């Protein structure tokens, strides 16, 4: 079977190509990808090429298909997996396989980085045995595809919350998770992943009593407050406070005052910016835990951290990259129940032809998640631009009308219309 896919050959060398997939073996699965959400991690892969830790081959000889936040439909199941999976079922994939490569170099393979025939930015893929053996091919019962593509980024948030830990004097046992009923600060917290963290903090069973979210962009803060309201948080027992720290002489003083003049139990940092990370350190209270969520591209990135407080105030720091399979299952379950609605992460949609440029320039494109429909040919377009483009193009006029009925958010009806009417790649 032929597929069309975006493959990486080297640093910022991404190519949309058509090529033949091999016939599946008895321990493999053939699948159709419908949607993929472009992740900043793919941008970092493009920047690093073969230097990326999850690249497995000489890319000039065996290019990898990029993309790892994808959802689709199973087409054909190899004999080994016939009892576990069936054709016609929707699926999502946990790309963090934690599958060790045989080279002994500590490489952990992952779809979107390490394989020739599986990645999210493709029309059809061959799912290798490693995915099934590690329990990472997951059933997705939703009535849409975009939520399946958001399950992986949501699982990153879930994993970060689970990775937090706290201790008690006289014990070496780590109590995992944020402090229940405590205070939580999300710094630079209204980007797409920050919004996911607000949603999860408010709606998951283990909640803080106070949630303070900062940023320096008033428009983004206003949008966050519109989508994830103070009233909704209050209904769930959380005091939610949005704060613009732009221009403050010392934001720590203000943020401490908002928390009853006390420091915080948990702090998340969503931007790899030295002053923001150092502010997070200063906000930690006794036994406080700081999660450095934002992955830097600079391998020498560093910041000051108060090690006096590590010793005497039991400060902790963790860094998480992705979630595990349990986190992904929790994400899918909460979304299916309507407990999480991460659709606000999506700000742009496009087709497979827009993947290469979008991935390379992702750090320069404003907004949140860029959702790709892999069988479509479509310029990457912000949802907020649908109406303007609709003045010349009836296709976008209809999308603008549909999204206008959903607070300007992407939705099942818009997806259905796009899949039925956008040109094929």
VEXZASE-667049 format. One record per residue (C-alpha): residue number from 1; residue in one letter; x, y, z. Coordinates in steps of 0.1 Angstrom, whole numbers, plus 5000, padded with zeros to 4 digits. Layout:
N
   pos   code     xx     yy     zz
   NUM      A      X      Y      Z
...
***
This chain:
425
   pos   code     xx     yy     zz
     1      X   5000   5000   5000
     2      X   5012   5035   4992
     3      X   5013   5062   5019
     4      X   5020   5099   5019
     5      X   5040   5111   5048
     6      X   5064   5138   5061
     7      X   5098   5123   5068
     8      X   5129   5138   5083
     9      X   5163   5135   5066
    10      X   5183   5159   5087
    11      X   5183   5193   5104
    12      X   5151   5211   5092
    13      X   5150   5187   5062
    14      X   5114   5176   5062
    15      X   5099   5162   5030
    16      X   5064   5153   5021
    17      X   5067   5121   5000
    18      X   5047   5092   4986
    19      X   5062   5057   4990
    20      X   5052   5021   4995
    21      X   5046   5006   5029
    22      X   5058   4970   5033
    23      X   5032   4942   5037
    24      X   5024   4938   5074
    25      X   5039   4909   5093
    26      X   5018   4887   5116
    27      X   5029   4908   5146
    28      X   5021   4942   5130
    29      X   4990   4963   5123
    30      X   4981   4985   5093
    31      X   4963   5017   5102
    32      X   4949   5049   5087
    33      X   4959   5081   5104
    34      X   4932   5108   5104
    35      X   4945   5136   5126
    36      X   4978   5146   5142
    37      X   4986   5175   5165
    38      X   5020   5190   5159
    39      X   5041   5191   5191
    40      X   5069   5214   5200
    41      X   5089   5182   5205
    42      X   5087   5176   5167
    43      X   5101   5211   5162
    44      X   5130   5202   5185
    45      X   5135   5170   5164
    46      X   5137   5191   5132
    47      X   5162   5214   5149
    48      X   5184   5185   5160
    49      X   5181   5159   5133
    50      X   5202   5129   5140
    51      X   5215   5144   5173
    52      X   5180   5139   5188
    53      X   5182   5112   5215
    54      X   5153   5092   5200
    55      X   5166   5090   5164
    56      X   5175   5055   5156
    57      X   5190   5054   5121
    58      X   5211   5074   5097
    59      X   5183   5096   5085
    60      X   5198   5101   5051
    61      X   5194   5064   5045
    62      X   5163   5056   5066
    63      X   5143   5087   5073
    64      X   5117   5086   5100
    65      X   5080   5097   5097
    66      X   5075   5126   5121
    67      X   5045   5133   5144
    68      X   5034   5115   5175
    69      X   5000   5130   5187
    70      X   4978   5110   5163
    71      X   4945   5093   5160
    72      X   4930   5071   5133
    73      X   4914   5038   5123
    74      X   4928   5003   5123
    75      X   4927   4989   5087
    76      X   4942   4954   5090
    77      X   4954   4933   5120
    78      X   4983   4908   5119
    79      X   4975   4873   5131
    80      X   4993   4877   5164
    81      X   4970   4905   5175
    82      X   4937   4893   5160
    83      X   4922   4886   5194
    84      X   4931   4920   5208
    85      X   4924   4945   5180
    86      X   4900   4946   5151
    87      X   4897   4964   5118
    88      X   4875   4995   5119
    89      X   4883   5004   5155
    90      X   4895   5039   5163
    91      X   4928   5041   5181
    92      X   4952   5065   5199
    93      X   4989   5058   5206
    94      X   5010   5064   5236
    95      X   5043   5073   5218
    96      X   5065   5072   5249
    97      X   5070   5034   5246
    98      X   5100   5033   5269
    99      X   5112   5006   5246
   100      X   5150   5003   5249
   101      X   5170   5000   5217
   102      X   5193   4971   5213
   103      X   5223   4994   5207
   104      X   5230   4997   5245
   105      X   5232   5035   5241
   106      X   5201   5041   5262
   107      X   5180   5052   5232
   108      X   5143   5049   5239
   109      X   5123   5043   5207
   110      X   5092   5062   5199
   111      X   5068   5067   5170
   112      X   5074   5100   5153
   113      X   5112   5098   5159
   114      X   5125   5063   5156
   115      X   5106   5043   5130
   116      X   5105   5043   5092
   117      X   5068   5033   5089
   118      X   5050   5048   5118
   119      X   5044   5085   5127
   120      X   5014   5108   5129
   121      X   5021   5129   5098
   122      X   5011   5102   5073
   123      X   4980   5089   5056
   124      X   4987   5052   5064
   125      X   5012   5036   5087
   126      X   5025   5002   5099
   127      X   5022   4999   5136
   128      X   5052   4977   5147
   129      X   5051   4950   5174
   130      X   5069   4972   5199
   131      X   5038   4994   5202
   132      X   5015   4965   5211
   133      X   5041   4947   5232
   134      X   5044   4978   5254
   135      X   5006   4982   5257
   136      X   5007   5015   5239
   137      X   4981   5010   5212
   138      X   4949   5023   5229
   139      X   4913   5019   5220
   140      X   4896   5053   5214
   141      X   4858   5052   5215
   142      X   4852   5089   5208
   143      X   4829   5103   5181
   144      X   4857   5125   5167
   145      X   4894   5123   5160
   146      X   4908   5156   5173
   147      X   4903   5146   5209
   148      X   4923   5114   5203
   149      X   4951   5136   5190
   150      X   4949   5157   5221
   151      X   4951   5127   5245
   152      X   4989   5126   5243
   153      X   4995   5163   5252
   154      X   4969   5160   5280
   155      X   4987   5129   5293
   156      X   5018   5150   5296
   157      X   4999   5173   5320
   158      X   4985   5143   5339
   159      X   5019   5128   5342
   160      X   5034   5161   5355
   161      X   5008   5163   5383
   162      X   5015   5127   5392
   163      X   5053   5133   5392
   164      X   5050   5159   5420
   165      X   5061   5147   5454
   166      X   5062   5157   5490
   167      X   5077   5143   5522
   168      X   5072   5142   5559
   169      X   5098   5147   5586
   170      X   5114   5115   5598
   171      X   5103   5095   5567
   172      X   5119   5088   5534
   173      X   5087   5080   5517
   174      X   5076   5103   5489
   175      X   5040   5111   5487
   176      X   5033   5114   5450
   177      X   5011   5141   5434
   178      X   5004   5177   5442
   179      X   4994   5187   5477
   180      X   4957   5180   5480
   181      X   4939   5211   5492
   182      X   4971   5231   5490
   183      X   4983   5260   5469
   184      X   4994   5256   5433
   185      X   5010   5283   5410
   186      X   5012   5278   5372
   187      X   5038   5303   5358
   188      X   5036   5313   5322
   189      X   5005   5292   5324
   190      X   4981   5302   5296
   191      X   4997   5286   5266
   192      X   4982   5254   5253
   193      X   4998   5231   5279
   194      X   4991   5256   5307
   195      X   4954   5256   5298
   196      X   4954   5219   5299
   197      X   4970   5221   5334
   198      X   4943   5245   5346
   199      X   4916   5222   5333
   200      X   4931   5192   5350
   201      X   4938   5210   5383
   202      X   4902   5221   5385
   203      X   4886   5188   5374
   204      X   4908   5159   5386
   205      X   4900   5143   5420
   206      X   4932   5156   5437
   207      X   4927   5194   5436
   208      X   4945   5224   5451
   209      X   4923   5247   5471
   210      X   4940   5278   5454
   211      X   4953   5279   5419
   212      X   4972   5310   5407
   213      X   4980   5313   5370
   214      X   5004   5339   5356
   215      X   5014   5353   5322
   216      X   5025   5385   5307
   217      X   5001   5386   5278
   218      X   4968   5402   5288
   219      X   4949   5389   5257
   220      X   4959   5353   5264
   221      X   4950   5357   5301
   222      X   4916   5371   5291
   223      X   4910   5342   5267
   224      X   4920   5317   5294
   225      X   4896   5333   5319
   226      X   4868   5331   5293
   227      X   4874   5294   5286
   228      X   4883   5282   5321
   229      X   4863   5304   5343
   230      X   4867   5314   5379
   231      X   4831   5304   5385
   232      X   4837   5269   5371
   233      X   4867   5264   5393
   234      X   4847   5276   5424
   235      X   4820   5250   5416
   236      X   4847   5224   5419
   237      X   4862   5238   5451
   238      X   4891   5257   5437
   239      X   4898   5294   5440
   240      X   4912   5303   5406
   241      X   4932   5336   5402
   242      X   4946   5349   5369
   243      X   4975   5374   5373
   244      X   4994   5395   5347
   245      X   5029   5399   5361
   246      X   5041   5422   5333
   247      X   5058   5453   5347
   248      X   5057   5442   5384
   249      X   5089   5451   5402
   250      X   5088   5419   5422
   251      X   5060   5394   5411
   252      X   5069   5372   5440
   253      X   5056   5397   5465
   254      X   5023   5400   5447
   255      X   5019   5362   5442
   256      X   5027   5355   5478
   257      X   5001   5381   5489
   258      X   4975   5363   5468
   259      X   4982   5331   5487
   260      X   4975   5346   5522
   261      X   5011   5360   5524
   262      X   5024   5324   5523
   263      X   5045   5305   5498
   264      X   5032   5277   5476
   265      X   5031   5239   5479
   266      X   5035   5233   5442
   267      X   5048   5254   5413
   268      X   5048   5246   5376
   269      X   5070   5265   5351
   270      X   5057   5264   5315
   271      X   5084   5285   5298
   272      X   5121   5278   5296
   273      X   5130   5313   5307
   274      X   5156   5318   5334
   275      X   5138   5346   5354
   276      X   5105   5326   5354
   277      X   5122   5295   5367
   278      X   5140   5315   5393
   279      X   5107   5331   5403
   280      X   5093   5296   5407
   281      X   5121   5287   5431
   282      X   5114   5318   5452
   283      X   5077   5309   5454
   284      X   5083   5275   5470
   285      X   5073   5270   5506
   286      X   5083   5243   5531
   287      X   5084   5209   5513
   288      X   5075   5227   5481
   289      X   5079   5209   5447
   290      X   5088   5227   5415
   291      X   5079   5211   5382
   292      X   5100   5224   5353
   293      X   5075   5214   5326
   294      X   5089   5234   5296
   295      X   5116   5215   5278
   296      X   5144   5239   5266
   297      X   5162   5236   5233
   298      X   5194   5249   5247
   299      X   5214   5220   5261
   300      X   5233   5244   5283
   301      X   5201   5260   5298
   302      X   5205   5267   5335
   303      X   5192   5289   5362
   304      X   5199   5297   5399
   305      X   5183   5275   5425
   306      X   5184   5281   5462
   307      X   5202   5250   5477
   308      X   5200   5264   5512
   309      X   5162   5258   5509
   310      X   5168   5223   5494
   311      X   5186   5214   5525
   312      X   5167   5233   5552
   313      X   5132   5237   5536
   314      X   5130   5204   5518
   315      X   5125   5220   5484
   316      X   5122   5195   5455
   317      X   5124   5199   5417
   318      X   5111   5175   5390
   319      X   5111   5176   5353
   320      X   5087   5155   5332
   321      X   5087   5148   5295
   322      X   5055   5131   5283
   323      X   5032   5109   5303
   324      X   5031   5071   5306
   325      X   5004   5047   5294
   326      X   4984   5050   5326
   327      X   4984   5088   5322
   328      X   4972   5084   5286
   329      X   4944   5060   5297
   330      X   4934   5084   5324
   331      X   4933   5113   5299
   332      X   4911   5093   5274
   333      X   4888   5082   5302
   334      X   4883   5117   5316
   335      X   4877   5131   5281
   336      X   4852   5104   5273
   337      X   4833   5113   5305
   338      X   4833   5150   5297
   339      X   4855   5157   5328
   340      X   4882   5173   5306
   341      X   4876   5193   5274
   342      X   4910   5202   5260
   343      X   4896   5214   5227
   344      X   4907   5250   5237
   345      X   4943   5239   5230
   346      X   4935   5238   5192
   347      X   4940   5272   5175
   348      X   4949   5262   5139
   349      X   4940   5235   5115
   350      X   4958   5224   5083
   351      X   4965   5195   5059
   352      X   4995   5172   5054
   353      X   5010   5197   5029
   354      X   5014   5223   5057
   355      X   5032   5200   5082
   356      X   5069   5206   5071
   357      X   5067   5244   5073
   358      X   5046   5244   5104
   359      X   5069   5221   5123
   360      X   5101   5240   5114
   361      X   5085   5274   5122
   362      X   5064   5262   5152
   363      X   5082   5284   5177
   364      X   5073   5315   5155
   365      X   5036   5307   5150
   366      X   5014   5322   5177
   367      X   4985   5303   5193
   368      X   4981   5268   5206
   369      X   4979   5234   5190
   370      X   4982   5231   5152
   371      X   4958   5202   5143
   372      X   4966   5184   5110
   373      X   4942   5163   5090
   374      X   4966   5140   5072
   375      X   4944   5131   5042
   376      X   4937   5167   5033
   377      X   4955   5195   5014
   378      X   4949   5226   5034
   379      X   4970   5257   5043
   380      X   4975   5260   5080
   381      X   4949   5285   5092
   382      X   4940   5300   5125
   383      X   4904   5294   5136
   384      X   4902   5331   5143
   385      X   4910   5337   5106
   386      X   4882   5316   5092
   387      X   4858   5345   5089
   388      X   4882   5367   5070
   389      X   4892   5339   5046
   390      X   4856   5331   5043
   391      X   4850   5363   5025
   392      X   4867   5348   4995
   393      X   4863   5311   5002
   394      X   4829   5294   5010
   395      X   4847   5265   5026
   396      X   4862   5288   5053
   397      X   4829   5308   5056
   398      X   4811   5276   5066
   399      X   4839   5266   5091
   400      X   4836   5301   5106
   401      X   4799   5297   5109
   402      X   4802   5264   5126
   403      X   4829   5274   5150
   404      X   4810   5306   5158
   405      X   4784   5284   5175
   406      X   4810   5269   5198
   407      X   4827   5300   5213
   408      X   4852   5300   5184
   409      X   4864   5265   5193
   410      X   4871   5235   5171
   411      X   4844   5209   5174
   412      X   4829   5177   5161
   413      X   4807   5194   5135
   414      X   4836   5214   5121
   415      X   4857   5183   5119
   416      X   4830   5164   5100
   417      X   4826   5192   5076
   418      X   4863   5195   5070
   419      X   4867   5158   5064
   420      X   4838   5158   5039
   421      X   4847   5190   5020
   422      X   4884   5198   5022
   423      X   4905   5187   4991
   424      X   4924   5154   4994
   425      X   4961   5155   4996
***
